[in-house]
Amino acid sequence: MIKHKNRTYKSPDECQLSNSWKPFKKALVIVWWLTGFHAAFGQAESARNWLSTEFTKGVDFNHIEAWRQQKRSETLGKIAALPDSIKSTLLKQGEQANSYVWPALPATLYLDYKFTGTRTNYEQLQGERRRKLAQLAIAELIEGKGRFIPQIVNGLWLVMEESTWVAPAHIVVQKAGSGLPDPAEGYIDLNAGRTAVSLAMIYDLLGPELDEYSKVINRRIVSELERRIFQPYMQYNHFWWMGFKGNSVNNWNAWVNTNCMQTALLVMKNPDTLHRFTEKILRSTDHFINQYPLDGGCDEGPSYWNEAGGKLIRMLSLLNSASKGQLDWKYKTLIHDMGSYIYKMQIADQYMVNFADATALSTPNFESVYQYGTFFDDPALKQFAAFQFKQNQYKIPSGDLTDFVAAVNIYAELMATKALAPYPAVSLFKDLQVLTMRSNAGNTKGMFVAIKGGNNAESHNHNDIGNFIIYMDGKPAIIDVGVGTYTSKTFSKQRYELWNLQSQWHNCPQINGQQQQDGKSFAAKDFLYSHKGDHESLQLDLAPAYPKAAMVNNWTRKLDFYPEKEVLTLTESYQLKAYHQPSALTFMTAEPVVESKGALTFGDSGLAMEYDPAQFQLKIETRVIDDDRLKKSWGEKVYRVQLMLKSKSLKDQLALRFYKKK
C-alpha cells in the first residue's frame, strides 16, 4: 500500500510546501529516475524516528568549539605519527599536485549531459579538481611548512568560483530543467555535499595557515557554505532525498545528510543554529532508517553500502562524539545489522554479491566498517575492517580529505587488529529477500551461492527476480553481469532498454517468450527458506514478476544446496495458462562453455552443470563487452547459456544439477 502522511510541523522550515512546490513536481519525477529510485512513493515507512527522538532529550552544543579543537589536535597528532613510508608517498602526490594545471569547466562541458547524455566528461574534471585539492591539503598537513598553501588557495578559489557544485545529471530538478544551473535557485546534491565537507575540513585543519596567506579565503569558505548548503537546507523541504513529502529515499539521504552534518559540525559558529540544523538533519535521516528493512539489508547492493549504511555510521559517530555521548543509538539492533550486512555479502577477497547496480569487484570503506565495529563493540566488524584495509594494501585514501582523516584516526588501531573476513556459512535477509550460502564457513573454498527475490522497483533495480550466482573457490562461474557506465539513459524511462538490466541477461527464466517487467507489483511470492539436515533450501514463486502475456499461474524456483558435497540442484516447477512460445532457462558466465553429453563445464571455474538433452535445446551466445566498467569485472566478453524447453506442456517440473568438476 502507498502511504501518505499529513503532518503538522512545529517550525517554519518544516511547514507544508506552498505553491512554489508545484514547478518542481515534473523535475522531481525525472530525478527519481536519475538516481535509480523510480519507485518513489512505493515503499511504506515504519515510523521509528529513532534519531530525532533521541535528539529531543536535549543536546548542548555550547562546547562545540572545544570539541573541534580537541578533534583537530587528535587528527594532527595521528597524521604526525603515520609511518614515514606512508607520509613520503602522500607528499609525492602533493608535490605532483603542486604543479597541477587546473582545468577549466566551461558551460559547453556542463551542457554535455543535456545534449549528448554524457555525464562523465564534466564529472571527471570536477572530481579531478577535488582530488588534487585533497592531495595538496594532505601534503600540507604532513609537512606543515606552507609550501602547498598557494596551490591550495588556487584550488579553493576555483571550486568556490564554480557556478554550481551540483552535477549536470542532477540539476534537472531546477525549474529551468536540464541545462546550465540557475544561480537564483539553490539545490544540494551528492556532489555539493561532498564538496562542502571537503572545504569544511580544509577550513578546520588549515584555517590558521590559510588566514596567514589571505585574510579573505576563510571568510569566503564560510560564505559559500552558508549560501550553497546551510541556507538552502534550512529553507527548503522539497529536495526529494530529504523524504519530507512521504516519498521513498535511498543512499542519497544518508550520504548528503552526513556530509552536510559534518560540514556544520566543523564550521557553524552559533550553537543554537547548529542545534536547529542538526534537528532537521536527523528528521530527514529518520526517513532513511524508517524505510530500511529490519534485517539490515541494502537493496542497492554492497557497492552502494559505502554511501548508505557506511555514511550513516559516520554521522552517528560524529554526533555521539560532538554531543559528549548525549546522542547514542548503540541499542538499535537494526543499525548494527546495517553494518554486519557488508561482510555477509562478501564472496571472496574483492568479489561481492553484485545484485542491482552493484559491481562484482569492490572494496568496502574500511573506515566505515571499523566505525560500526567501534560503535557496537563488535570484534567481527573490526577484524573485517582490518581485512579490507589489508585488501587495500594498507593504503590510506588520499583522493578525499574526509576519508583520509577518518582513516588516519583509526590507523594505529587497524594495524593492531587481526585481519579476518567472517565468511559466514549462511546469511538470510528475509525482508530484503536475499540468501547467501557457502560450502565452508570461515573460508572461500568450495561453492558459494547467492539468490534474490524482492521486487522490480528496488533502488538501482534490475529486472532480476530469482536471479542467482555461483562462485567456485572464490572465483566467478555463474554471474550477475552488473551495470555499465552511467549515462542519461541509465536513469530514465529508457532504463530497461539497456541489455544488462533486462531479465533475459540475468539468470532468470523467460516464460512463454516473455521477460520480467519493472515495477513494484512485479515481485517474488512465497520466499521460503529452510535448513534440512544436510542442505539448505530456498524456494520462491517467480510468476508475479512477469507480465500477463507470460500466461503463467506459477513458476516455483527451488534451490537445494548441499555444502559438503558442493552441489546445487535447481528445480523449476511451473503451470501455464496457455502455451505461446518456448520458455527458457538462462545462465550468464564469463567463462567459455563446453558441452558434452548433457553436461556443461564453465571454463576453468571448476563448475559443471548436468541437464537432460531430451528436455532442453541448448543455445550458447557470446556477448562482446564494449563498456569499460563491465570490462573491469569480466574482460572482453560474457556468454549466455540458454536451455530452451522442448515441451509444450502447460505443467511440468525440470531439474538441473550444478557440481564441482572432478
Secondary structure, DSSP 8 states (H G I E B T S, - for coil): ---------SSGGGS---GGGTTHHHHHHHHHHHTT-TTTT-S------HHHHHHTT----TTHHHHHHHHHHHHHHHHHTS-HHHHHHHHHHHHHHHT-------HHHHTHHHHH---HHHHHHHHHHHHHHHHHHHHHHHH-SSTTHHHHHHHHHHHHHSS-SS-TTTGGGSTT-SSS--TTS----HHHHHHHHHHHHHHHHHHHHHHHH-TTHHHHHHHHHIIIIIHHHHH-S--GGG-TTS----HHHHHHHHHHHHHHHHH---HHHHHHHHHHHHHHHHHHHHTS-TT---TT-HHHHTTTHHHHHHHHHHHHHHTTTSS--TT-HHHHHHHHHHHHTEEETTEE---TT--SB----HHHHHHHHHHTT-HHHHHHHHHHHHHTTT----S-HHHHHHHHTTHHHHHTS-------SEEEETTTTEEEEESSTTS--SEEEEEE--EETSTT--S-TT-EEEEETTEEEE---------TTTTSTTGGGSGGGSGGGTT-EEBTTB----EEEEE-EEEEEEEETTEEEEEEE-GGGS-GGG-EEEEEEEEEEETTTTEEEEEEEEEES---S--EEEEEESS-EEE-SSEEEETTS-EEEE--TTTEEEEEEEEE---HHHHHHHTTEEEEEEEEE----SEEEEEEEEEE--
